Amino acid sequence: MKTAMKVKIVNLSPHPLPQYKTEGSAGMDLCVHLEKDVVLAPLERALFPTGVYISLPQGVEAQIRPRSGMSIRHGLTLVNAVGTIDSDYRGEVKIALVNLSTEPVTIVDGDRVAQMVIARYERVQWEETDSLDETDRAEGGFGSTGRNQEV
């Protein structure tokens, strides 16, 4: 088995560290750290603290993603779809939630509202050119292999 990447973490909340729930999980659940319950009205958004601070190695990011159960059951998702925590950020990990349901949703201390995926990334150096190589796909995108949805 591959050796796990070591990442320093400070947890100022009473909740467990983010953790994988199954052997095949890519994401670790993140809990909110609240002093009191927060009610999100339909279409309302708010930034939620976790009490967690991390120090990622260079070339690694933490992606904050919605939890599918919270999305389908309660209409909660992330305002920014996927949030990125850069390797040089040392502030608290926070979660920007939006309620897309038609009902108010109450968030309580310890709720697992998002997941964090640790991923390596590459930095690029742009090489300006006048043309790109040809492929079979060419400019096909946005459903080009099915019906075109362009307006």
C-alpha positions in Angstrom: 0.0 0.0 0.0 1.2 3.5 -0.8 2.5 5.7 2.0 0.0 8.5 2.9 1.0 12.1 2.4 1.7 13.9 5.7 -0.3 17.1 6.2 -0.1 19.3 9.3 -3.4 20.2 10.8 -4.7 22.3 13.7 -8.2 21.5 14.9 -9.7 24.2 17.2 -13.1 22.5 17.1 -14.4 19.7 19.4 -15.1 17.6 16.2 -13.0 14.8 14.8 -10.3 15.6 12.2 -11.6 15.3 8.6 -11.5 11.6 7.8 -12.2 9.2 5.0 -15.4 7.1 5.7 -14.5 4.1 3.5 -11.3 2.6 2.0 -12.2 3.9 -1.4 -13.2 7.4 -0.4 -11.5 10.3 -2.2 -13.0 13.0 0.1 -12.9 13.6 3.8 -16.0 15.0 5.5 -15.8 18.5 6.9 -17.8 19.5 10.0 -19.0 23.1 10.7 -17.9 24.6 14.0 -20.7 26.8 15.3 -21.6 28.5 18.6 -25.3 28.5 17.6 -27.5 27.0 14.9 -27.7 28.9 11.6 -30.9 28.8 9.5 -30.3 29.3 5.8 -33.4 30.6 4.0 -34.0 29.5 0.4 -31.3 31.0 -1.9 -29.4 32.4 1.1 -25.7 31.8 1.3 -23.2 32.1 4.2 -19.6 31.3 5.1 -19.3 28.6 7.7 -16.2 28.0 10.0 -14.7 24.6 10.6 -12.1 25.3 13.2 -9.6 23.5 11.0 -6.3 25.0 9.7 -4.0 23.0 7.4 -0.5 23.4 5.9 -0.3 21.7 2.5 2.9 20.8 0.7 3.9 22.8 -2.4 2.2 21.4 -5.5 -0.9 20.2 -3.5 -4.3 21.8 -3.1 -7.3 21.0 -1.0 -10.6 21.0 -3.0 -13.7 21.7 -1.0 -16.7 20.0 -2.6 -20.4 19.5 -1.8 -21.5 16.3 -0.1 -24.0 14.5 -2.3 -26.3 13.6 0.6 -26.6 17.2 1.7 -27.2 18.3 -1.9 -30.0 15.9 -2.7 -31.7 15.8 0.7 -31.5 19.4 1.7 -30.6 21.4 -1.4 -27.3 22.6 0.1 -24.3 23.0 -2.1 -21.2 25.3 -2.4 -21.5 28.8 -3.7 -18.3 28.4 -5.7 -19.1 24.8 -6.8 -15.6 23.7 -5.8 -13.4 25.7 -3.5 -9.6 25.6 -3.6 -7.3 25.9 -0.7 -3.8 26.8 -1.9 -0.6 25.4 -0.4 0.4 28.8 1.0 -2.9 29.6 2.7 -2.8 29.3 6.5 -6.2 30.6 7.6 -9.2 28.6 8.7 -10.9 26.3 6.3 -14.3 27.8 5.7 -17.3 26.5 3.7 -19.4 28.8 1.5 -22.8 27.2 1.5 -26.0 28.1 -0.4 -29.5 26.7 0.1 -31.0 25.9 -3.3 -34.1 24.3 -1.8 -37.5 26.0 -1.3 -37.4 25.4 2.4 -35.2 26.9 5.2 -32.4 24.6 6.3 -30.9 24.6 9.8 -27.2 24.0 10.1 -26.0 22.8 13.6 -22.6 22.5 15.1 -20.9 19.3 13.9 -22.9 18.9 10.7 -20.9 17.3 7.9 -21.7 19.8 5.1 -18.8 19.4 2.7 -15.9 17.2 1.8 -12.2 17.9 1.2 -10.2 16.2 -1.5 -6.4 16.6 -1.5 -5.0 16.7 -5.0 -1.6 17.3 -6.7 -1.5 19.9 -9.5 0.9 21.1 -12.1 2.0 24.7 -12.8 2.3 25.7 -16.4 4.5 28.1 -18.4 2.5 29.5 -21.3 4.0 29.1 -24.7 2.4 31.5 -27.1 1.7 30.3 -30.6 -0.4 31.2 -33.7 -2.0 27.8 -34.0 -2.7 24.5 -32.1 -2.4 21.0 -33.3 -5.4 19.3 -34.9 -7.5 16.6 -33.2 -10.6 14.6 -34.2 -12.6 16.5 -31.6 -11.3 20.0 -32.8 -13.6 22.7 -31.2 -16.4 20.3 -30.1 -17.4 21.0 -26.5 -20.4 21.6 -24.3 -22.4 18.5 -25.3 -21.0 18.4 -28.9 -21.2 14.6 -28.8 -24.9 14.9 -28.3 -27.4 17.6 -29.0 -26.0 21.1 -29.2 -27.3 23.2 -26.3 -25.9 26.6 -27.4 -28.4 29.5 -27.3 
